[in-house]
Amino acid sequence: MREILGKAKTVRELLKGVKYSIDYYQREYKWHEKQIRELVDDLSDKFLEEYQPAHPRSKVADYPHYFLGSIIISKKESVGYIVDGQQRLTSLTLLLILLRNLQKDQTKQVNVDELIFSEKFDQKSFNLHVDERTQAMEALYDGQPFDVTDRPESVQNLVQRYRDLETCFPEELREAALPYFIDWLLENVHLVEITAYSDDDAYTIFETMNDRGLSLSPTDMLKGYLLANIDEAKRTSANTRWRDRIRELNGAGKEVESDCFKAWFRSQHATKIRERKKGAKPEDFDRIGTEFHRWLRDAADTVGLKQSDDFYRFIDRDFDFYSRQYLRLIEAAQEPVPGLEHVLYNAQQGFTLQYMLLLAPLRPDDSEPVVVRKVGLVAQYLDILLTWRLWNFRTIAYSTMQYAMFVVMRDIRGLAADALAHKLHEFLGKEGETFASNDRLRMHQQNRYPLHRILARLTDYVETQSGQPSRYLDYVSEGKTRYEVEHIWADHAERHTAEFGHPADFGEHRNRIGGLLLLPKSFNASYGDLTYAEKLPHYNTQNLLARSLHAQCYDRNPGFLRFMEQSGLPFVARAEFNKADLESRSQLYRQIAERIWNPADLLTGGQP
């Protein structure tokens, strides 16, 4: 083997002024939302262990360091080709782009541009260079939307993971702490760069480092511990049960198996969570997330694992029950399941914390109807809570919601269905912000996607309540026929000078919820720039929420007219659409929202 160099580098040293490329056969970027969230959570948790608002920025040099892993580079003709680590480097580059964009309105900014791209002879090129990704990267860098239709899988993943970063980056790091965090990321986060000078040597290193032949997964170690404590007479039966359940979990997707154990153990057994302050130690909630197999061994007495029969029941009854329920939730998060529709809605908002809450009230002896009712109640509670927060410009990011959701999970554990409904209703009653708290909801860069889903729910509700079949999945799906948020007012402030003295005032009103519709992408491309009067006849060919602007929607439309009468909602045709119309339309949307996300439905069994 020829010369091999290994060197620990900071993020700044690794990326500043350096070009990396990826061989054509290894170009797929495959990270999912889960990996992005874990990266952000790990980095932010480590940073917040030390950060104090009173610290000078120079104090960041003394903050703890963090090791992000290794990358393997094959050096060919002065170009570094990534053999292992492109998922991390790509995600790191996306994070740097987000941090750059978050700084735009701040007076104190940290220059990260040189870690994202370099410029030579007036030509800009990204430091992590892959031709097929360039257009998407440029759009993300400039804060512009990018159409992923018909783009390669890597490009689609790239854009979606950036959206995930926008959603999950912690609120507490977006303001005063932001420059501190960027300093820490660039100077205190390290990777080991291993450089070989031939592909053969690079791949030999890769295979050696990734040889999993003898290593056991946490699930394997958990299995060994549990089976070792079961009498030999029952061990074969327990092993068969275990193997069947694991096979089904693995069949549902990558990492479903480990995520199931984490959600199950947290839902039933976590009693403490680490405080987010310097020196705080990990508690059972945190340990389950990082080493659930070791946690169970240490907590065996507390969990009730004392003799052979306990261990056997833990596999034969508990694991069987909770793994089946977890698989049910995974299915419900992907397509509508009767009684569990809200699981899908929460998943559409990217709220992965829901699974542990949904399992929390369940007991292995619950009947099928009781399981469905309990899960439905918790999912509906979450749906209301998340929508209230989004309506009030609050984040629902994992790190922001984690502690509050832990408390809810702990307090609903094992409750009977009626008690659960009242407890969840009580939780919502204590929330300080509802739809009534904000009459100026508008779309902006960070809430485009959550607001799209809220509009999809409003649109779908009006249609289904009028007797039409649900088209919610059509409204939120990607692809050529996808729906986009349409502004009723085109982006022409000069058309509205009579009501708005400044373009910024017009822009703020134009983005208000009442001035938005959900329409096919092709509609926006064809008619988006027209005046309201020119658009109105075309609205009459679209979904009911759009059609309700047109007078013909109120003729010979019995299902819609019956819905109007029963609900009392103030639908009205609008021949013109001025500022007062927009305000009235916003109030209509709010009243629809209050019917869809109504806490009283938890007690009455309503399922809008």
Residue pairs with C-beta under 8 A, 6 or more apart in sequence:
1 196
1 201
1 204
2 196
2 197
2 198
2 201
3 197
4 194
4 195
4 196
4 197
4 201
4 205
5 194
5 195
6 192
6 193
6 194
6 195
7 192
7 193
7 195
8 190
8 191
8 192
8 193
9 190
9 191
9 192
9 193
10 186
10 187
10 188
10 189
10 190
11 68
11 92
11 115
11 185
11 186
11 187
11 189
11 190
11 191
12 115
12 186
12 187
14 71
14 191
14 193
15 89
15 92
15 93
15 96
15 115
15 116
15 127
16 114
16 115
17 114
17 118
17 127
18 80
18 127
19 79
19 80
19 118
19 125
19 127
19 129
20 73
20 80
20 81
20 82
20 89
20 127
20 128
20 129
21 79
21 80
21 81
21 82
21 129
21 130
22 81
22 82
22 86
22 128
22 130
23 81
26 82
26 83
26 86
27 130
27 132
27 154
28 153
28 154
29 86
29 87
29 90
29 133
29 154
29 157
29 158
29 161
30 87
30 153
30 154
30 157
31 87
31 90
31 91
31 157
31 161
33 160
33 161
33 164
33 168
33 350
33 352
34 255
34 259
34 352
35 87
35 91
36 91
36 161
36 164
36 165
36 168
37 164
37 168
37 352
37 398
39 88
39 91
39 95
40 95
40 165
40 168
40 169
40 170
40 398
40 399
41 168
41 398
41 399
42 66
43 66
43 185
43 189
44 169
44 170
44 173
44 181
44 399
45 276
45 399
46 64
46 66
47 63
47 173
47 180
47 181
47 184
47 185
48 172
48 173
48 276
49 64
49 277
49 278
49 279
49 280
50 62
50 63
50 64
50 278
51 63
51 177
51 180
51 181
52 278
53 176
53 177
55 180
57 179
57 180
57 183
60 180
60 183
60 184
60 187
60 188
61 187
61 188
63 184
63 188
64 188
65 188
65 189
65 190
66 188
66 189
66 190
67 190
67 191
67 192
68 88
68 92
68 189
68 190
68 191
69 85
69 88
69 191
69 192
70 84
70 85
70 191
70 192
70 193
70 194
70 209
71 82
71 84
71 85
71 86
71 88
71 89
71 191
71 192
71 193
71 194
72 82
72 83
72 84
72 85
72 194
72 196
72 202
72 205
72 206
72 209
73 80
73 81
73 82
73 83
73 193
73 194
73 195
73 196
73 202
74 80
74 81
74 83
74 195
74 196
74 197
74 198
74 199
74 201
74 202
75 81
75 195
75 196
75 197
76 199
80 195
81 199
81 202
82 89
83 196
83 199
83 202
83 203
83 205
83 206
84 206
84 209
84 210
85 191
86 128
88 191
89 128
90 128
90 158
91 161
93 115
93 116
93 126
93 127
93 128
93 137
94 140
94 158
94 161
94 162
94 165
95 165
95 185
96 112
96 115
96 116
97 116
97 137
97 140
97 141
97 162
98 162
98 165
98 166
98 169
99 110
99 112
99 178
99 181
99 182
99 185
100 112
100 113
100 116
100 141
101 143
101 445
102 169
102 174
102 178
103 109
103 110
103 178
103 179
103 182
104 143
106 178
106 179
108 179
109 179
110 179
110 182
110 183
110 186
112 182
112 186
115 127
115 186
116 126
116 127
116 141
117 124
117 125
117 126
117 127
117 141
118 124
118 125
118 127
119 125
126 133
126 134
126 137
130 154
132 152
132 154
132 155
133 154
133 155
133 158
135 146
136 146
136 148
136 151
136 155
136 158
136 159
137 158
139 145
139 146
140 146
140 158
140 159
140 162
143 445
145 448
146 159
148 155
148 156
148 159
148 160
148 478
149 478
149 479
149 480
149 482
150 480
156 478
163 449
164 350
166 445
166 446
167 350
167 395
167 396
167 397
167 446
167 449
167 450
168 350
168 397
168 398
168 399
169 397
170 395
170 397
170 399
170 400
171 394
171 395
171 397
171 400
172 399
172 400
173 181
194 205
196 202
196 205
216 224
217 258
218 258
218 261
218 291
218 292
218 293
219 246
219 257
219 258
219 261
219 293
221 293
222 261
222 292
222 293
222 296
223 242
225 293
225 296
225 297
226 238
226 242
226 311
226 314
226 315
227 235
227 238
227 239
227 242
227 311
227 315
229 305
229 308
229 311
230 238
230 308
230 311
230 312
230 315
231 308
231 312
234 308
234 312
237 312
237 316
238 311
238 312
238 315
238 316
241 315
241 316
241 319
241 320
242 315
242 319
245 319
245 320
245 323
245 324
246 257
248 323
248 327
249 256
249 257
249 260
249 323
249 326
249 327
250 256
250 257
252 327
252 330
253 330
256 326
256 327
256 330
258 292
259 326
259 355
260 322
260 323
260 326
260 327
261 292
262 288
262 289
262 292
262 356
263 326
263 355
263 356
263 359
264 319
264 322
264 323
264 326
264 359
265 288
265 292
265 295
265 296
266 285
266 288
266 289
266 356
266 409
267 322
267 355
267 356
267 357
267 358
267 359
267 360
267 362
267 409
267 413
268 322
268 359
268 360
268 413
269 284
269 288
269 299
269 302
269 303
270 283
270 284
270 285
270 288
270 406
270 409
270 410
271 283
271 284
271 410
272 283
272 284
272 285
273 283
273 285
273 286
273 402
273 403
273 406
274 280
274 281
274 282
274 283
274 285
274 286
276 403
282 290
284 295
284 299
285 406
287 294
287 295
288 295
296 303
296 305
300 306
303 314
304 310
305 311
305 314
317 364
318 364
321 362
321 364
322 359
322 362
322 364
325 358
325 359
325 362
325 371
325 375
326 355
326 359
328 337
328 340
328 375
329 340
329 343
329 354
329 355
329 358
329 359
329 375
331 337
332 340
332 341
332 343
332 344
333 343
333 344
333 346
333 347
334 344
334 347
335 344
335 473
336 344
336 470
336 472
336 473
337 343
337 344
339 372
339 373
339 375
339 376
339 607
340 372
340 375
340 376
340 379
341 379
341 607
342 376
342 379
342 380
342 382
342 383
343 354
343 358
343 375
343 379
345 379
345 383
345 453
345 457
346 354
346 379
346 382
346 383
346 386
347 354
348 453
348 476
349 386
349 390
349 396
349 450
349 453
350 396
351 382
351 386
351 396
351 401
352 398
353 398
353 401
353 402
353 405
354 378
354 379
354 382
356 405
356 409
357 378
357 382
357 405
357 408
357 409
357 412
358 375
358 378
358 379
360 378
360 409
360 410
360 412
360 413
360 414
361 374
361 377
361 378
361 412
361 413
361 414
361 415
361 417
361 420
362 371
362 374
362 375
363 414
366 374
370 417
373 417
374 415
374 417
374 420
376 607
377 417
377 420
377 421
377 424
377 602
378 412
378 420
378 424
380 601
380 602
380 607
381 424
381 427
381 428
381 602
383 597
384 428
384 597
384 598
384 599
385 427
385 428
385 431
386 396
387 454
387 457
387 593
387 597
388 431
388 433
388 434
388 435
388 597
389 395
389 396
389 433
390 396
390 447
390 450
390 451
390 454
391 433
391 434
391 435
391 437
391 438
391 441
391 454
391 593
392 433
392 437
392 438
393 438
393 441
393 447
394 400
394 433
396 450
408 427
411 423
412 420
412 423
412 424
415 423
421 602
421 603
422 603
424 602
425 599
425 600
425 602
425 603
428 599
428 602
429 599
435 590
435 593
435 594
435 597
436 590
439 586
439 587
439 590
440 512
441 512
441 513
441 586
442 508
442 511
442 512
442 513
443 451
443 485
443 511
443 513
443 516
444 511
448 485
451 485
451 513
451 516
452 476
452 483
452 484
452 485
452 518
453 476
454 593
455 475
455 485
455 513
455 516
455 517
455 518
456 472
456 475
456 476
456 483
456 518
457 472
457 596
458 545
458 589
458 592
458 593
458 596
459 471
459 475
459 517
459 518
459 543
459 544
459 545
460 470
460 471
460 472
460 475
461 592
461 595
461 596
461 608
462 543
462 544
462 545
462 548
462 560
462 563
462 592
463 469
463 470
463 471
463 543
463 544
463 545
464 470
465 563
465 567
466 544
466 557
466 559
466 560
466 562
466 563
467 559
467 562
467 563
468 544
468 559
471 543
474 481
474 483
475 483
475 518
476 483
480 521
481 520
481 521
482 520
482 521
483 518
483 519
483 520
483 521
484 518
484 519
484 520
484 521
484 524
485 516
485 517
485 518
486 516
486 517
486 518
486 519
486 523
486 524
486 528
487 510
487 511
487 515
487 516
487 528
488 515
488 516
488 517
488 532
488 535
488 549
488 577
488 582
489 495
489 496
489 506
489 510
489 515
489 532
489 577
489 582
490 528
490 529
490 530
490 531
491 507
491 510
491 529
492 529
493 500
493 503
493 506
493 507
495 531
496 506
496 579
499 506
499 578
499 579
500 506
500 509
500 579
509 515
509 579
509 582
512 582
512 586
513 586
513 589
513 590
514 582
514 583
514 584
514 585
514 586
514 587
514 588
514 589
515 577
515 582
515 585
515 586
517 539
517 542
517 543
517 545
517 546
518 543
518 545
518 546
519 542
519 543
519 546
520 542
523 538
523 542
527 534
527 535
527 538
532 576
532 577
533 575
533 576
536 549
536 550
536 575
537 550
539 546
539 547
539 549
539 550
540 546
540 547
540 550
540 552
540 553
541 547
544 553
544 560
547 553
548 560
548 571
548 573
549 573
549 574
549 577
550 573
551 573
551 575
553 560
553 573
554 560
554 561
554 571
554 573
563 569
564 571
567 595
569 588
569 591
569 592
569 595
570 584
570 587
570 588
570 591
571 588
572 584
574 581
574 585
577 585
595 608
596 608
597 608
598 606
598 608
600 606
601 607
601 608
